[in-house]
């Protein structure tokens, strides 16, 4: 046995959302397997000792959906840089959206990307999964060869609104027997129009085109009616409104087979943040008002919204260095989500540590129909060591992502992932 095959983390805070336990213990990992988690372990020769003081040992994060620049926009992000960013942020699994160039609508392309990402993988990095497109073409008028894509894809999504409701019905009917993951984005484009922030008094004051809350809720209500009729399980992406939460609560009470997610930025910021006109706060859907934000946090606590997605969306400096309304919507987040969510929500008592980890790790696995990581001795290690008090400055040099489109650029934040195990 060499010194690197056995690691003992001493007196670390162990968070396990699977067993709902939060305790201080020693953790022993040997040859990629969790051998023991005990209040105190006896000394072991030839082991690498790590102090766990003020640190957290917990399952790795699982991101339901994020964007890759590769293929087509490698100047924004490559698979290699995305993997580095995800690893730095504590994500042991990330599911990549199909909106690449060309889109992920052919099994050969997905297989090629899988093989390439596996070439970068080691026991201290992220595993990538790939969503496949539901439909073909810019207008989404024809479904992809779904059966051919099933063996290589984690599920199906267009990552945008599907305006042809007859086609949506047909897709859900076709996919129902296969038990595939289906993720839908509830947006009514006609109601959204050219809106770039949530419609209301603030959008009028800021002089920006408004996107009404009903652009989400009318689309969401329609999807829920179709799901209620066909009973095909779906995942609802990027819920951003208080009324959206109410609709999902009602649907779950009716027993509809749905899960839902919110992006991390919608839990931290509201329309008031747009006073800076920072182009990285132009998001889709737009940031909501404070009542939306509070409703989304409460929905995470209640389990109405199952998961927090990072929705990492890189853009080059040139693409984002324009006016707020002209900037493409989206921001990076793989390296920032965990420290900022911990600082803004856990430290302030709005979420418990276990509630946050359940929404970032355990429940995303359930949404993807994947087996979650287990900290039970005997299981392979899929975990991270997180120091919530470690400060660092978010700079172009410190970020692993090729793109730096974030509201927190050149700011100091608290919380950093120190180590990852992903065997």
C-alpha angles and dihedrals in degrees: 000000000000125000093256097056094065124051129177121193108201124219098341127162105254116206117190115174090182092065095023092235129146115180146134114256148137115263123207119197119181127178091344096309128108101238100178145351109196138156087250129358124209116250115277126201121231093022129131107236121209123186110234095192110143089356135116127224110198143139115291119263120262116211115206096202139003136153128251122201090212122117106035104002105048089152087070099043139336125207088252094053092043090053091050091050093047092048092049089052095050099252112147091179131030127179113213121218119235097236096109129121105284095022121240096261100121126068094223092059093049091047090051092051092046091052092047093050091048088056088064095043125109135154091281101050144072129278115224127215125186133224115214125219118263094208141024128243135015093290096043096229099148132041121243123246089280097178092054092050097048097084094055105032131080087216144305133286139144090205089222139067118296103219097184100081092183089058091047090054091048092049093052092047092049096047097042097091093049099059092223124163111258121187121192130191111216106218130135102208094195091057093041092054111161094332116146101177136027110289116246144083091316094054089050091049092048092046094234128136110262128233107204121226088238090069085074102033099048090051091045093050090050093051091048091052091052092046090049090055098044100028095216111151114246138176117227113217131213102000105191110164137076090230089051088058090051092051092050092047090052092046093051090049087055089054098248113166097243140131125189141199140197126203119248095242092059088060094053108037140039139192091284089067089066089072084093090059086219105172092219088067090063096103138165111258093027123241111276131225122272094270089055091050093050092047091052092051091048089049090055090052092048095044093241088122107041106197147020114229124200096210091195106200115178125200131176123255091253093051094052100036093088135089118303095253094047096048117102110250119258146065139214118256116153093106096036109042100080099046094044095044089049093048097043102035111021099039089047092050097242091121130017119237090251093048090054093047092046090055094044101040120008102040096044087059090053090049089052092043089239129139109258124232114268127207091201111126111260095040124107113262116259100160147112138222109226126188107201093189099051110111126209138166118245103229135149089255094050097047119086093204116093089227126061103194100143135124088229097059111138091010126116115240132182125237131055138187108238102182143006133202116192112161 
